[in-house]
């Protein structure tokens, strides 16, 4: 199946319209779908927009094609992405009463990132896993600037996953007394020490070469280099490969999560001091829960983060300089050895679920590899898609729910934090969760272990039950399942209702086997789904942990699933009747505090 990729202009406009629809116009009931087009009204400015639909979605996460148009006195006029961005900027100024002078620059930066990715696409390598990590040319389609990046210096392309970046680490040798480190696993310590050679009395501190460039002018670092407390060994060791998060690199059989003083989407991507300590502490605290989950769900695994290391160079007050401590902080995440089953290939879930096929990991390629589990007789393609989907839901959903309900552990299974292990024929065989930064504990279930941690570490590690549940539902259902389901529905539009029915069945089966917890009963009853408000968060320049949610009509609701069975071509928006763009707006649900985590 051929698929033409959008231009950078189209991709940026469509992504911005996604955000506008989800966070502004739809909550205020200023949208409609009619005659194959989406109509959107900006509530405070009266501007009417439209775009042709490639496919409608029960969640309101429609697929667009072609340009965005604006209604003017002389008819409909095509807008470029800058004009659309200007409309969104003015609407948000009126909505919030604030001005964000960075907003348009961030959109322009994201546009540049998409354009460069499209214009300079290298040939894929032979490693399908790494190809999937480096396939995300367009990024998160519900973030206004998914490919924005800001840095004082350095060439993004040299380190970008979209460039298939592979490079050597920059090595420092540091006097042992000037290192801060912690490790639960001697293998993690040996891995770091074995990346290069340090003289007697020194220990190796690898650095991301871009980060070293960004920190090279720090006065304390320059003085320590001049005085011999730190030795600059330069680039060395085996090559490491940039993964989708940019700052996490794969090599030497493991993952190293570096600090990177670059703003990517919402966040400056550095490891805060509490995150360095917290990764190791959480790995220790999670051990009993993960052991139980591994026994009950042998096809699911979590990559642990057993060690950190950083530079503890004292400042004028005698305490480690925070900029250097956090700037050179790195976390060791375990690799696939002992986790990945023989014959299974891990693929980044975000690449599998991408709206546009950009790698061999895409669901269209996986479904093309075979017709059904175990091979056998040829099946109708839609039936194979449903079988693949049911097999994947059985792997993904139960361990996430068990972690929350049985252990008070909030996993963060968004698309960039999950690897789908497939067999030689592309069938789901294993699921791997990663990145403990977004994994949190419910205090009511984990009061004792949290109490022994320093408050500055325990605080960011804990969510109350409601906040944690919102994060689980958003990451699992809205960010992950809905997007992968959309990629399947692109191939088989008539199956969208059946795909959501499979989700409902998987949730119901777990609920009935585990006492039907009230939160799960509400989800099955069609309670609105929380969606992270990335547009409003970026506009208000909030930290990611302060992001809000907007509420979406749930495709799990009985009336929406029933409506999905109606003949194709019926006007619909998120499974409801079309609402005229001039209708009186309903009261929008105010965003509620969201969890910390990636920008996804």
HELIX and SHEET records of a PDB file:
HELIX    1   1 UNK A    8  UNK A   20  1                                  13    
HELIX    2   2 UNK A   21  UNK A   25  3                                   5    
HELIX    3   3 UNK A   81  UNK A   96  1                                  16    
HELIX    4   4 UNK A  103  UNK A  119  1                                  17    
HELIX    5   5 UNK A  128  UNK A  133  1                                   6    
HELIX    6   6 UNK A  156  UNK A  158  5                                   3    
HELIX    7   7 UNK A  161  UNK A  163  5                                   3    
HELIX    8   8 UNK A  176  UNK A  178  5                                   3    
HELIX    9   9 UNK A  186  UNK A  193  1                                   8    
HELIX   10  10 UNK A  209  UNK A  215  1                                   7    
HELIX   11  11 UNK A  219  UNK A  227  1                                   9    
HELIX   12  12 UNK A  273  UNK A  296  1                                  24    
HELIX   13  13 UNK A  322  UNK A  327  1                                   6    
HELIX   14  14 UNK A  349  UNK A  352  1                                   4    
HELIX   15  15 UNK A  363  UNK A  367  1                                   5    
HELIX   16  16 UNK A  381  UNK A  407  1                                  27    
HELIX   17  17 UNK A  415  UNK A  417  5                                   3    
HELIX   18  18 UNK A  436  UNK A  438  5                                   3    
HELIX   19  19 UNK A  443  UNK A  451  1                                   9    
HELIX   20  20 UNK A  455  UNK A  461  1                                   7    
HELIX   21  21 UNK A  465  UNK A  473  1                                   9    
HELIX   22  22 UNK A  474  UNK A  481  3                                   8    
HELIX   23  23 UNK A  482  UNK A  491  1                                  10    
HELIX   24  24 UNK A  493  UNK A  495  5                                   3    
HELIX   25  25 UNK A  496  UNK A  513  1                                  18    
HELIX   26  26 UNK A  518  UNK A  524  1                                   7    
HELIX   27  27 UNK A  534  UNK A  539  1                                   6    
HELIX   28  28 UNK A  544  UNK A  546  5                                   3    
HELIX   29  29 UNK A  558  UNK A  563  1                                   6    
SHEET    1   A 5 UNK A  31  UNK A  34  0                                        
SHEET    2   A 5 UNK A  37  UNK A  41 -1                                        
SHEET    3   A 5 UNK A  48  UNK A  55 -1                                        
SHEET    4   A 5 UNK A  63  UNK A  72 -1                                        
SHEET    5   A 5 UNK A  75  UNK A  79 -1                                        
SHEET    1   B 3 UNK A 149  UNK A 150  0                                        
SHEET    2   B 3 UNK A 263  UNK A 264 -1                                        
SHEET    3   B 3 UNK A 267  UNK A 268 -1                                        
SHEET    1   C 8 UNK A 179  UNK A 183  0                                        
SHEET    2   C 8 UNK A 307  UNK A 311 -1                                        
SHEET    3   C 8 UNK A 330  UNK A 333 -1                                        
SHEET    4   C 8 UNK A 254  UNK A 258 -1                                        
SHEET    5   C 8 UNK A 248  UNK A 251 -1                                        
SHEET    6   C 8 UNK A 230  UNK A 242 -1                                        
SHEET    7   C 8 UNK A 166  UNK A 175 -1                                        
SHEET    8   C 8 UNK A 202  UNK A 207 -1                                        
SHEET    1   D 4 UNK A 300  UNK A 302  0                                        
SHEET    2   D 4 UNK A 428  UNK A 433  1                                        
SHEET    3   D 4 UNK A 418  UNK A 422 -1                                        
SHEET    4   D 4 UNK A 345  UNK A 348 -1                                        
SHEET    1   E 3 UNK A 409  UNK A 410  0                                        
SHEET    2   E 3 UNK A 440  UNK A 442 -1                                        
SHEET    3   E 3 UNK A 462  UNK A 463  1                                        
SHEET    1   F 2 UNK A 529  UNK A 532  0                                        
SHEET    2   F 2 UNK A 549  UNK A 552 -1                                        
END                                                                             
